[in-house]
Amino acid sequence: MSNKQLAVFEDELKKLANASIQAERGSAGTAFLSTKGGVLTYREQPIAGNALEVVVLASPVERLYYATRYDPTKIVGPSCFALGSTGTGLKPNPSASEPQHEMCETCPKNQWGSATNGGRGKACSEKRRLLIMTADSATSPDAINTAEVAALRIPVTSVKGYATYLQTVATATARPLAGVITKIALVPDPKTQFRLNFSFMKTIEDLDIVKALIMRGERETLNAIATAGFEEDDAAPSDAAKSTKF
């Protein structure tokens, strides 16, 4: 075998190896960053400075209904939940243990005043699940295809700030969040104990990299919807290897 043929063969082997890594990560599910106690952690490891520079690949809408009140000593999954690329047309996930209604929009648990504590809020909370990749992972299309992706649930009190940030970036740069570097920081807040801050760092100028990031975001969203279930951001970590990127 000539050197040229060997190089081509090794390149094909590398592509197959990368594809295997990606398939394995997709089947294993995506691990969550946690904001519990105002400390940003990943697989029980604290994030330096409580902040990360990332690319937000996608931010699907998530609805969660818990039949019982939160008990930190006994973590249980939601009785009914839904996940989709947008909030329009959402319906309970097929694996939900106790679906509450056919459609989320008209569900009694999605109406103001339905909160289980008797308040004016909704029994079913709407959140954003961010699918993110560290900024230093987005170096090439090949690197993006195999990079580690983590999930982050935005606390209800930070959802408005995220929406404002998204709109600001879109207006100022004419790009989706997958085309810019964002700094996410967990900071103290006098009213809500802590909140997530979103700051624009810079645009990504390489269009091939931006396209790869957008495509990875689409795949990760589909994977999140397909594997939605009992996934808690403060649940005990699995036996998976510790991250080297988060």
C-alpha positions in Angstrom: 0.0 0.0 0.0 1.4 3.4 -1.0 1.8 6.3 1.4 -1.0 8.1 -0.4 -3.4 5.1 -0.1 -2.4 4.6 3.5 -3.2 8.3 4.3 -6.6 8.0 2.7 -7.3 4.7 4.6 -6.3 6.3 7.9 -8.5 9.3 7.2 -11.5 7.0 6.6 -10.7 5.1 9.8 -10.6 8.4 11.7 -14.0 9.4 10.3 -15.5 6.0 11.4 -14.0 6.4 14.8 -15.4 9.9 15.2 -18.8 8.6 14.0 -18.7 5.8 16.7 -17.9 8.4 19.4 -20.8 10.5 18.3 -23.2 7.6 18.2 -22.2 6.4 21.7 -22.7 9.9 23.1 -26.1 10.2 21.5 -27.3 6.9 22.9 -25.9 7.6 26.4 -27.9 10.8 26.8 -26.7 14.3 27.7 -25.5 15.1 31.2 -26.8 18.2 33.0 -25.0 21.1 34.5 -26.4 21.9 37.9 -27.2 25.3 39.5 -28.1 23.8 42.9 -27.2 26.0 45.8 -26.0 28.8 43.5 -23.0 26.7 42.4 -22.4 25.8 38.8 -21.3 22.1 38.6 -20.9 19.4 36.1 -20.8 15.7 37.1 -20.4 17.0 40.7 -17.3 19.0 39.8 -17.5 22.8 40.4 -17.0 25.1 37.4 -14.2 27.6 37.9 -15.4 31.1 38.6 -19.0 29.9 38.3 -18.9 30.8 34.6 -18.4 29.2 31.2 -17.8 30.5 27.7 -19.9 28.4 25.4 -21.8 28.1 22.2 -25.6 27.7 22.8 -26.4 25.1 20.1 -30.2 25.0 20.8 -32.7 25.9 23.5 -35.7 23.6 23.3 -38.8 24.4 25.3 -39.4 22.1 28.3 -42.6 21.7 30.4 -42.4 19.9 33.8 -45.3 19.0 36.1 -44.6 17.4 39.5 -47.5 15.9 41.4 -45.7 16.3 44.7 -43.7 19.1 46.2 -40.0 19.3 45.9 -38.1 17.3 48.5 -34.3 17.6 48.3 -33.9 14.3 50.2 -36.0 12.3 47.7 -35.5 13.3 44.1 -38.4 12.1 41.9 -39.1 12.7 38.3 -42.0 14.8 36.8 -45.4 13.1 36.5 -45.9 14.8 33.2 -43.4 16.5 30.9 -42.9 17.7 27.3 -39.9 18.8 25.2 -39.9 20.4 21.8 -38.0 22.8 19.6 -40.8 25.4 20.2 -43.7 25.8 22.6 -46.2 25.6 19.9 -48.0 22.2 19.6 -46.3 20.7 22.6 -47.9 17.6 24.0 -46.9 15.2 26.9 -44.0 13.0 26.1 -45.1 9.3 25.5 -42.9 8.2 28.4 -44.6 10.5 30.9 -46.0 8.4 33.8 -49.1 10.5 34.3 -50.0 12.6 31.2 -52.3 15.5 32.3 -53.9 16.5 29.0 -53.7 16.0 25.3 -52.1 19.4 24.6 -49.9 21.5 26.8 -51.5 24.8 25.7 -55.0 23.8 26.9 -53.9 21.7 29.9 -55.6 22.7 33.2 -52.1 22.5 34.9 -50.9 25.2 32.5 -53.4 27.8 33.6 -52.7 30.7 36.0 -53.9 29.9 39.5 -53.3 26.1 39.1 -50.2 26.1 41.3 -50.2 23.3 43.9 -49.3 25.7 46.7 -52.5 27.7 46.1 -50.7 30.6 44.5 -51.4 32.5 41.3 -48.8 30.6 39.3 -49.0 27.6 37.1 -48.7 24.0 38.3 -46.7 23.1 35.2 -43.5 25.1 34.8 -42.1 26.1 31.4 -38.3 26.2 31.1 -35.6 26.4 28.5 -33.2 23.5 28.3 -29.9 24.9 26.8 -27.8 22.5 24.8 -24.3 23.8 25.0 -20.7 23.2 23.9 -17.6 24.9 25.4 -16.3 27.6 23.1 -12.9 26.0 22.8 -14.5 22.9 21.3 -15.7 24.7 18.2 -12.5 24.7 16.3 -13.5 22.9 13.2 -16.5 21.0 11.7 -14.9 17.7 12.6 -14.2 18.8 16.2 -17.8 20.0 16.6 -19.2 16.7 15.4 -17.5 14.8 18.2 -17.3 17.4 21.0 -19.0 16.9 24.3 -22.4 18.6 24.7 -24.1 19.3 28.1 -27.5 20.4 29.0 -28.5 23.3 31.3 -32.0 24.0 32.6 -32.5 27.8 33.0 -34.2 28.6 36.3 -37.7 30.1 35.9 -36.4 33.4 37.3 -33.7 33.6 34.6 -35.9 32.7 31.5 -36.8 36.4 30.8 -33.2 37.4 30.9 -32.3 34.7 28.5 -35.1 35.7 26.1 -33.8 39.3 26.2 -30.3 38.2 25.6 -31.3 36.1 22.6 -33.2 39.0 21.0 -30.3 41.4 21.7 -27.8 39.2 19.9 -30.2 38.5 17.0 -30.7 42.3 16.5 -27.1 43.3 17.0 -25.4 40.6 15.0 -28.1 39.1 12.8 -27.0 35.6 14.0 -28.5 32.8 16.1 -26.8 32.0 19.3 -25.1 29.1 17.6 -23.1 31.7 15.7 -21.7 33.5 18.7 -19.7 32.9 21.8 -21.7 33.4 25.0 -20.6 33.7 28.6 -22.9 32.0 31.1 -22.4 33.0 34.7 -24.3 32.0 37.8 -24.4 35.1 40.1 -26.0 35.9 43.5 -29.4 37.7 43.4 -31.1 39.4 46.4 -34.6 38.3 45.4 -34.1 34.8 44.0 -30.8 33.8 45.7 -29.1 33.3 42.3 -29.6 33.8 38.6 -28.0 33.1 35.3 -26.4 36.0 33.4 -25.8 35.8 29.6 -23.1 37.9 28.1 -22.1 38.3 24.4 -18.4 37.7 23.8 -17.9 37.6 20.1 -19.2 36.3 16.8 -17.8 33.2 15.1 -16.5 34.3 11.7 -15.9 30.9 10.1 -19.2 30.1 8.3 -18.3 26.4 7.9 -18.0 26.2 11.7 -21.3 28.1 12.2 -23.0 25.7 9.8 -21.6 22.7 11.7 -22.7 24.2 15.0 -26.3 24.7 13.7 -26.4 21.2 12.4 -25.1 19.7 15.7 -27.8 21.7 17.5 -30.5 20.2 15.3 -29.2 16.7 16.0 -28.9 17.3 19.7 -32.5 18.7 19.9 -33.9 15.6 18.2 -31.8 13.4 20.6 -33.1 15.3 23.6 -36.7 14.9 22.5 -36.2 11.2 21.8 -34.5 10.5 25.1 -36.6 12.8 27.3 -37.4 11.2 30.6 -36.2 11.2 34.2 -33.2 13.5 33.8 -32.6 15.8 36.8 -29.9 18.4 36.8 -29.1 17.7 40.5 -29.4 13.9 40.3 -26.5 11.6 41.3 -23.9 11.3 38.5 -23.7 8.1 36.4 -20.6 6.0 36.2 -19.6 7.8 33.0 -16.1 9.3 32.8 -15.7 12.8 34.1 -15.8 15.6 31.5 -12.6 17.1 30.3 -14.3 20.1 28.7 -16.8 21.4 31.4 
